[in-house]
């Protein structure tokens, strides 16, 4: 148990002495631990900022890859301003051009009906015996089981709720005198030759079929075709094109047309396919901004400490990663790659300078409007590339051996899950854990250290107290000797 009242025996301020010794020991060690932790925290935060900036730059680089800079715009001038007749979208490989388009017809599904006066009401019985009907169109099919005594309305519900129904809708129209109640079946399966067919396994179900029992070749059933399934038709620059549905894929190569309505007889739609120069420019500028942001972050993290004119005053602190060689390695490899030539863009567009991108005195990317030594400005080169070498820009960045894949290879070695930056961060985190454990161990040590001091100084206090007591006793005894006071 610790001695809590040091100095009680000797009268010396040993309590204050022990406190001072413990404080000196604690402050010395804690100061070193705090300094180490502060440095580790600063480095970890700095590497986090570097990784974030580098990842943002990598994302901007990825956005330039493959054919992402070859986007096309599709603009349609509709025949009238109040209605949309067709829509279109083109892939990156579509050729630019203008097309006159007339929508002659939309794709239709088939409609079949029962004969006039075949049924008197929705409660009329459709069959006195049970059987099975098979509905089919364009290779799709589903079955409906008919029970003995099933009414027309029950049959309607059985069709609409049938498992596997591929788009057949059954309805009942009560037409009244001379027509009676009609069963109407419509199919959503469009396209010439894709009419709805209904076969049965029981002759009593012929009235609900398009094919009589045992006959799959003619229309001898009880349901007749009111509307035949048909193709959609568009006329593109005078050439008729057909589709089994309302989407035309590659009618214009690498373009998908979707027709929504038949165009007026005297007015066609006009489709214009063009290169999306604005989208490409926006992505290139985002790439430049991401690089400039990375450079700004790196400069901030690696700046040197600034000392005032007096040679002593610190005007500004240095960056957290000023002395770390990894940062210089990252920027060295990135800038070297950006300054290289790439065959992917061809001879006329094989580097960033040919695209109009240069580096200013601060090392940042820019598209300058200034002319140098009579040469075209960066802006002129950039605009010329967009106008005359649009797809080559995408090749410069995204094709095999282009800027994107080269930069991705450089950056990935640092940002990947097992990359150098991640390993560096993990190392710093491990050191912080060790710092925390060292602090805990020191706290245990300082308790033991104080206890040891108290025991030692407690023993000293006891010894000094005994000596003082002995001294006082001797003085008292001497004072009692005869004639001692006269000496």
C-alpha positions as CSV (number, residue, x, y, z in Angstrom):
1,X,0.0,0.0,0.0
2,X,1.4,3.4,-0.9
3,X,2.5,5.8,1.8
4,X,0.3,8.9,1.5
5,X,1.8,11.3,4.1
6,X,5.5,11.6,3.4
7,X,7.5,13.9,5.7
8,X,5.2,13.4,8.7
9,X,8.1,11.8,10.6
10,X,11.0,14.0,9.4
11,X,9.1,17.3,8.8
12,X,10.6,17.5,5.4
13,X,8.4,18.3,2.3
14,X,9.0,14.8,0.8
15,X,5.4,14.7,-0.6
16,X,6.2,17.7,-2.9
17,X,9.6,16.2,-3.8
18,X,8.0,12.9,-4.9
19,X,5.3,14.8,-6.8
20,X,8.0,16.8,-8.6
21,X,10.0,13.7,-9.5
22,X,6.9,11.9,-10.8
23,X,5.9,15.0,-12.8
24,X,9.3,15.3,-14.4
25,X,9.3,11.6,-15.3
26,X,5.8,11.8,-16.7
27,X,6.2,15.0,-18.7
28,X,9.4,13.8,-20.3
29,X,7.9,10.5,-21.5
30,X,4.4,11.9,-22.3
31,X,6.0,14.7,-24.3
32,X,7.8,12.2,-26.5
33,X,4.7,10.1,-26.9
34,X,2.6,13.2,-27.8
35,X,5.2,14.4,-30.3
36,X,5.3,11.0,-31.9
37,X,1.5,10.8,-32.0
38,X,1.1,14.2,-33.5
39,X,3.6,13.4,-36.2
40,X,1.9,10.1,-37.0
41,X,-1.6,11.7,-37.0
42,X,-0.3,14.5,-39.3
43,X,1.3,12.0,-41.7
44,X,-1.8,9.7,-41.7
45,X,-4.1,12.7,-42.5
46,X,-1.7,13.9,-45.2
47,X,-1.5,10.5,-46.9
48,X,-5.3,10.4,-46.7
49,X,-5.5,13.8,-48.5
50,X,-3.0,12.6,-51.1
51,X,-4.9,9.4,-51.7
52,X,-8.1,11.2,-52.1
53,X,-6.7,13.7,-54.6
54,X,-5.0,10.8,-56.5
55,X,-8.2,8.8,-56.5
56,X,-10.2,11.7,-57.8
57,X,-7.6,12.1,-60.6
58,X,-7.8,8.4,-61.4
59,X,-11.6,8.7,-61.6
60,X,-11.3,11.5,-64.1
61,X,-8.8,9.5,-66.1
62,X,-11.1,6.5,-66.1
63,X,-13.9,8.7,-67.4
64,X,-11.7,9.3,-70.5
65,X,-11.1,5.6,-71.2
66,X,-12.4,3.3,-74.0
67,X,-14.9,5.1,-76.2
68,X,-16.2,7.5,-73.6
69,X,-15.0,10.5,-75.5
70,X,-16.8,9.4,-78.7
71,X,-20.3,10.3,-77.5
72,X,-22.9,11.2,-80.1
73,X,-25.8,13.5,-79.9
74,X,-29.1,12.7,-81.5
75,X,-31.4,15.6,-82.2
76,X,-34.9,15.0,-83.7
77,X,-37.0,17.7,-85.2
78,X,-40.5,16.3,-84.7
79,X,-43.2,16.9,-87.4
80,X,-45.3,19.0,-84.9
81,X,-44.2,20.8,-81.7
82,X,-46.9,19.2,-79.5
83,X,-46.2,15.5,-80.1
84,X,-43.3,13.1,-80.0
85,X,-43.4,10.7,-82.9
86,X,-40.0,9.0,-82.5
87,X,-37.0,8.9,-80.3
88,X,-33.4,7.9,-81.1
89,X,-30.0,7.2,-79.5
90,X,-26.7,6.5,-81.1
91,X,-23.7,4.6,-80.0
92,X,-20.2,6.1,-80.1
93,X,-19.5,4.4,-83.5
94,X,-22.5,6.0,-85.3
95,X,-21.5,8.2,-88.2
96,X,-22.7,11.8,-88.3
97,X,-25.5,12.6,-90.7
98,X,-29.0,14.0,-91.3
99,X,-31.9,11.7,-92.0
100,X,-35.5,12.3,-93.2
101,X,-37.8,9.8,-91.4
102,X,-41.5,9.0,-92.0
103,X,-43.3,6.7,-89.6
104,X,-45.9,4.9,-91.7
105,X,-47.2,2.4,-89.1
106,X,-46.7,1.1,-85.6
107,X,-46.3,-2.5,-84.8
108,X,-49.6,-4.1,-83.8
109,X,-50.6,-7.2,-81.9
110,X,-53.5,-9.4,-83.1
111,X,-57.1,-9.2,-81.9
112,X,-59.5,-12.1,-82.2
113,X,-63.2,-12.1,-81.4
114,X,-66.1,-14.6,-81.0
115,X,-68.8,-14.5,-83.7
116,X,-71.9,-12.3,-83.4
117,X,-74.6,-13.8,-81.2
118,X,-72.2,-16.6,-80.0
119,X,-73.0,-15.7,-76.4
120,X,-76.0,-14.0,-74.9
121,X,-74.3,-12.7,-71.7
122,X,-71.2,-12.9,-69.6
123,X,-72.8,-15.7,-67.6
124,X,-73.3,-17.9,-70.6
125,X,-71.6,-21.4,-70.3
126,X,-68.7,-21.8,-72.7
127,X,-68.3,-25.6,-72.4
128,X,-70.2,-28.5,-70.8
129,X,-67.0,-30.6,-70.6
130,X,-63.6,-29.9,-69.3
131,X,-60.5,-29.4,-71.5
132,X,-57.4,-27.4,-72.1
133,X,-56.7,-24.5,-74.4
134,X,-53.1,-23.6,-75.5
135,X,-52.4,-19.9,-76.4
136,X,-49.4,-19.3,-78.6
137,X,-47.6,-16.5,-80.5
138,X,-44.1,-16.0,-81.7
139,X,-42.8,-19.2,-80.0
140,X,-44.4,-18.3,-76.6
141,X,-47.3,-20.2,-75.1
142,X,-49.4,-20.8,-72.0
143,X,-52.3,-23.1,-71.1
144,X,-55.8,-22.4,-69.7
145,X,-57.8,-25.2,-68.1
146,X,-61.5,-25.0,-68.9
147,X,-63.8,-26.7,-66.4
148,X,-67.2,-28.1,-67.2
149,X,-69.9,-25.5,-66.9
150,X,-67.4,-22.5,-66.9
151,X,-69.1,-19.2,-67.7
152,X,-67.7,-16.7,-70.2
153,X,-66.8,-14.3,-67.4
154,X,-65.0,-17.1,-65.5
155,X,-63.1,-17.9,-68.7
156,X,-62.1,-14.2,-69.1
157,X,-60.6,-14.2,-65.6
158,X,-58.9,-17.6,-66.1
159,X,-57.1,-16.2,-69.2
160,X,-56.1,-12.9,-67.6
161,X,-54.7,-14.7,-64.5
162,X,-53.1,-17.7,-66.3
163,X,-49.5,-18.5,-65.3
164,X,-47.1,-17.7,-68.0
165,X,-49.5,-15.3,-69.8
166,X,-47.2,-13.5,-72.3
167,X,-49.5,-10.5,-72.9
168,X,-52.9,-11.8,-73.8
169,X,-55.8,-9.8,-72.5
170,X,-59.4,-11.2,-72.4
171,X,-62.4,-8.9,-72.3
172,X,-66.2,-9.1,-72.7
173,X,-68.1,-6.6,-74.7
174,X,-71.9,-6.6,-74.3
175,X,-73.0,-5.3,-77.7
176,X,-76.7,-5.7,-77.4
177,X,-79.3,-6.7,-80.1
178,X,-78.1,-8.5,-83.2
179,X,-74.5,-8.9,-81.9
180,X,-74.9,-10.2,-78.4
181,X,-72.0,-10.6,-76.0
182,X,-68.6,-10.9,-77.7
183,X,-65.4,-12.4,-76.3
184,X,-62.4,-10.3,-77.4
185,X,-58.8,-11.4,-77.0
186,X,-55.9,-9.1,-77.7
187,X,-52.2,-10.0,-77.8
188,X,-49.3,-7.7,-77.1
189,X,-47.0,-9.8,-79.3
190,X,-46.5,-7.7,-82.4
191,X,-45.0,-8.4,-85.8
192,X,-46.2,-9.9,-89.1
193,X,-46.9,-13.6,-88.7
194,X,-47.1,-13.4,-84.9
195,X,-50.9,-13.6,-84.6
196,X,-52.5,-15.2,-81.6
197,X,-53.3,-18.9,-82.1
198,X,-55.5,-20.9,-79.7
199,X,-55.7,-24.7,-80.0
200,X,-57.6,-27.2,-77.8
201,X,-57.7,-30.9,-76.8
202,X,-61.5,-31.2,-76.8
203,X,-63.8,-30.5,-79.7
204,X,-66.3,-28.9,-77.3
205,X,-63.8,-26.0,-77.0
206,X,-63.7,-25.2,-80.7
207,X,-65.8,-22.1,-80.0
208,X,-63.0,-20.7,-77.9
209,X,-60.2,-21.6,-80.4
210,X,-58.8,-20.3,-83.6
211,X,-58.0,-23.9,-84.6
212,X,-60.7,-26.7,-84.5
213,X,-59.9,-29.8,-82.5
214,X,-57.4,-31.9,-84.5
215,X,-56.8,-29.2,-87.1
216,X,-53.8,-26.9,-86.7
217,X,-53.6,-25.7,-90.2
218,X,-56.7,-23.6,-90.9
219,X,-58.8,-21.1,-89.2
220,X,-61.8,-23.3,-88.6
221,X,-62.2,-22.5,-84.9
222,X,-64.9,-20.3,-83.4
223,X,-62.8,-17.2,-82.9
224,X,-62.0,-15.0,-85.9
225,X,-59.1,-12.6,-86.5
226,X,-60.4,-9.0,-86.4
227,X,-57.0,-7.3,-86.5
228,X,-53.9,-9.1,-87.7
229,X,-50.5,-8.7,-86.1
230,X,-48.3,-6.3,-88.1
231,X,-44.9,-4.8,-88.4
232,X,-43.9,-1.2,-87.8
233,X,-42.7,0.6,-90.9
234,X,-40.5,3.7,-91.3
235,X,-39.2,5.3,-94.4
236,X,-35.7,6.6,-94.0
237,X,-34.5,8.9,-96.8
238,X,-37.0,7.1,-99.1
239,X,-36.1,3.6,-98.0
240,X,-38.7,1.5,-96.3
241,X,-37.6,-0.4,-93.2
242,X,-39.7,-2.9,-91.2
243,X,-39.6,-4.1,-87.6
244,X,-41.7,-6.6,-85.7
245,X,-41.8,-4.2,-82.8
246,X,-41.6,-0.4,-82.5
247,X,-37.9,-0.4,-82.0
248,X,-35.5,-0.3,-85.0
249,X,-32.0,-1.4,-84.2
250,X,-29.4,-0.5,-86.7
251,X,-31.9,0.6,-89.4
252,X,-29.4,3.5,-89.3
253,X,-26.2,1.8,-88.3
254,X,-25.3,2.0,-84.6
255,X,-28.5,3.9,-83.9
256,X,-31.7,2.8,-82.2
257,X,-35.0,4.3,-83.3
258,X,-38.2,4.0,-81.2
259,X,-41.4,5.0,-83.0
260,X,-44.3,6.3,-80.9
261,X,-46.8,7.6,-83.5
262,X,-47.5,7.7,-87.2
263,X,-46.2,11.0,-88.7
264,X,-48.6,13.3,-90.7
265,X,-48.8,12.6,-94.4
266,X,-47.3,16.0,-95.3
267,X,-44.6,16.3,-92.6
268,X,-41.7,14.0,-91.7
269,X,-39.3,14.0,-88.8
270,X,-35.6,14.9,-89.2
271,X,-32.9,13.1,-87.3
272,X,-29.4,14.7,-86.9
273,X,-26.5,12.6,-85.5
274,X,-23.5,14.6,-84.5
275,X,-20.3,14.3,-82.4
276,X,-20.9,15.5,-78.8
277,X,-18.1,18.0,-78.7
278,X,-19.3,19.7,-75.5
279,X,-19.4,16.4,-73.6
280,X,-15.9,15.6,-74.7
281,X,-14.6,19.1,-73.8
282,X,-16.3,18.8,-70.3
283,X,-14.6,15.5,-69.6
284,X,-11.2,16.8,-70.8
285,X,-11.6,19.9,-68.5
286,X,-12.6,17.7,-65.6
287,X,-9.4,15.6,-66.2
288,X,-7.3,18.8,-66.2
289,X,-9.0,20.1,-63.1
290,X,-8.4,16.8,-61.3
291,X,-4.7,16.9,-62.2
292,X,-4.4,20.5,-61.1
293,X,-6.2,19.6,-57.9
294,X,-3.7,16.8,-57.3
295,X,-0.8,19.1,-57.9
296,X,-2.1,21.8,-55.5
297,X,-2.6,19.1,-52.8
298,X,0.9,17.7,-53.4
299,X,2.5,21.2,-53.2
300,X,0.6,21.9,-50.0
301,X,1.8,18.6,-48.4
302,X,5.4,19.0,-49.5
303,X,6.0,22.7,-49.0
304,X,9.1,23.7,-47.1
305,X,9.1,25.7,-43.8
306,X,9.4,29.4,-44.4
307,X,11.7,31.4,-42.0
308,X,11.5,35.2,-41.6
309,X,14.2,37.7,-42.4
310,X,15.5,37.4,-38.9
311,X,16.5,33.9,-39.6
312,X,14.6,32.6,-36.6
313,X,10.9,33.4,-36.9
314,X,8.8,30.7,-38.6
315,X,6.5,32.4,-41.1
316,X,4.8,29.2,-42.2
317,X,5.2,25.5,-41.3
318,X,6.3,23.0,-43.8
319,X,4.0,20.3,-45.3
320,X,3.4,17.1,-43.5
321,X,5.1,15.1,-46.3
322,X,7.9,17.4,-47.1
323,X,10.6,14.8,-46.6
324,X,8.7,11.7,-47.9
325,X,10.2,10.4,-51.1
326,X,7.0,8.6,-52.1
327,X,5.2,11.8,-53.0
328,X,8.0,12.9,-55.3
329,X,7.9,9.5,-56.9
330,X,4.2,9.7,-57.5
331,X,4.3,13.1,-59.2
332,X,7.5,12.2,-61.1
333,X,5.8,9.2,-62.7
334,X,2.5,11.0,-63.4
335,X,4.2,14.0,-65.0
336,X,6.5,11.8,-67.0
337,X,3.5,9.9,-68.4
338,X,1.6,13.0,-69.2
339,X,4.6,14.4,-71.1
340,X,5.0,11.2,-73.2
341,X,4.0,10.6,-76.8
342,X,1.2,8.1,-77.5
343,X,0.8,6.3,-80.9
344,X,-2.9,5.6,-80.2
345,X,-3.9,9.0,-81.4
346,X,-2.0,8.8,-84.7
347,X,0.8,11.0,-85.9
348,X,-1.3,14.2,-85.9
349,X,-2.5,13.8,-82.3
350,X,0.1,11.9,-80.3
351,X,0.5,14.0,-77.2
352,X,-1.3,16.6,-75.0
353,X,0.4,19.5,-76.7
354,X,-1.0,18.5,-80.0
355,X,-4.4,18.5,-78.3
356,X,-3.8,22.1,-77.1
357,X,-3.0,21.2,-73.4
358,X,0.1,22.7,-72.0
359,X,1.7,23.3,-68.5
360,X,2.1,26.8,-67.1
361,X,4.9,28.1,-64.9
362,X,3.2,26.5,-61.8
363,X,3.1,23.1,-63.6
364,X,-0.7,23.2,-64.0
365,X,-2.6,22.1,-67.1
366,X,-4.2,24.8,-69.2
367,X,-5.5,25.5,-72.7
368,X,-4.0,28.8,-73.4
369,X,-5.2,31.4,-75.9
370,X,-1.8,32.9,-76.2
371,X,0.3,32.3,-79.3
372,X,4.0,31.4,-78.8
373,X,6.5,32.2,-81.5
374,X,3.8,32.5,-84.1
375,X,2.5,28.9,-83.5
376,X,-1.2,28.2,-83.0
377,X,-2.5,28.8,-79.5
378,X,-3.6,25.9,-77.3
379,X,-7.2,27.0,-77.8
380,X,-6.8,26.9,-81.6
381,X,-5.3,23.4,-81.5
382,X,-8.0,22.2,-79.1
383,X,-10.9,23.5,-81.2
384,X,-9.3,22.1,-84.3
385,X,-9.0,18.6,-82.7
386,X,-12.6,18.7,-81.6
387,X,-13.7,19.7,-85.1
388,X,-11.5,17.6,-87.3
389,X,-10.1,14.8,-85.1
390,X,-12.9,14.1,-82.7
391,X,-12.6,10.3,-82.6
392,X,-8.8,10.6,-82.5
393,X,-9.0,12.4,-79.2
394,X,-10.8,9.4,-77.8
395,X,-8.1,7.2,-79.2
396,X,-5.4,9.4,-77.7
397,X,-6.9,8.8,-74.3
398,X,-8.8,5.5,-74.4
399,X,-7.2,3.2,-77.0
400,X,-4.7,0.5,-76.1
401,X,-1.4,2.2,-75.3
402,X,-3.2,5.6,-74.7
403,X,-3.0,8.0,-71.9
404,X,-5.8,6.4,-69.8
405,X,-4.3,2.9,-69.5
406,X,-0.8,4.3,-69.0
407,X,-1.8,6.6,-66.2
408,X,-4.1,3.9,-64.7
409,X,-1.1,1.6,-64.5
410,X,1.0,4.3,-62.7
411,X,-1.7,5.4,-60.3
412,X,-2.9,1.9,-59.4
413,X,0.4,0.8,-57.9
414,X,-0.2,3.5,-55.3
415,X,-4.0,3.4,-54.8
416,X,-5.0,-0.2,-55.2
417,X,-5.9,-2.3,-52.1
418,X,-2.4,-3.6,-51.8
419,X,-0.8,-0.4,-53.2
420,X,2.0,1.6,-51.7
421,X,-0.2,4.3,-50.3
422,X,-2.5,1.8,-48.6
423,X,0.5,0.0,-47.2
424,X,1.9,3.3,-45.9
425,X,-1.4,4.2,-44.2
426,X,-1.5,0.7,-42.6
427,X,2.0,1.2,-41.4
428,X,1.1,4.5,-39.8
429,X,-2.0,3.0,-38.2
430,X,0.2,0.2,-36.7
431,X,2.6,2.8,-35.3
432,X,-0.4,4.7,-33.8
433,X,-1.6,1.5,-32.1
434,X,1.9,0.9,-30.8
435,X,2.0,4.5,-29.5
436,X,-1.3,3.9,-27.7
437,X,0.0,0.7,-26.2
438,X,3.3,2.5,-25.2
439,X,1.2,5.1,-23.4
440,X,-0.8,2.5,-21.6
441,X,2.4,0.7,-20.6
442,X,3.9,4.0,-19.4
443,X,0.9,4.7,-17.3
444,X,1.4,1.4,-15.5
445,X,5.1,2.2,-15.2
446,X,4.5,5.7,-13.7
447,X,2.2,4.2,-11.0
448,X,4.9,1.7,-10.1
449,X,7.6,4.4,-10.2
450,X,5.6,6.6,-7.8
451,X,5.0,3.7,-5.5
452,X,8.8,2.9,-5.5
453,X,9.6,6.6,-4.7
454,X,7.1,6.6,-1.9
455,X,8.5,3.5,-0.4
456,X,12.1,4.8,-0.6
457,X,11.3,8.3,0.7
458,X,9.0,6.7,3.2
459,X,11.9,4.7,4.6
460,X,14.1,7.8,4.5
461,X,11.4,9.8,6.3
462,X,11.1,7.1,9.0
463,X,14.9,6.9,9.4
464,X,15.2,10.7,9.6
465,X,12.4,10.8,12.1
466,X,14.1,8.2,14.3
467,X,17.4,10.1,14.1
468,X,15.6,13.3,15.0
469,X,14.0,11.6,18.0
470,X,17.3,10.1,19.1
471,X,19.0,13.5,18.7
472,X,16.3,15.2,20.8
473,X,16.6,12.5,23.5
474,X,20.4,12.9,23.7
475,X,20.1,16.6,23.9
476,X,17.6,16.2,26.7
477,X,19.9,13.8,28.6
478,X,22.9,16.0,28.2
479,X,20.9,18.9,29.5
480,X,20.2,17.0,32.7
481,X,23.9,16.3,33.5
482,X,25.3,18.2,36.5
483,X,27.1,21.5,35.5
484,X,26.3,20.8,31.7
485,X,24.5,24.1,31.3
486,X,27.7,25.9,32.5
487,X,29.8,24.4,29.8
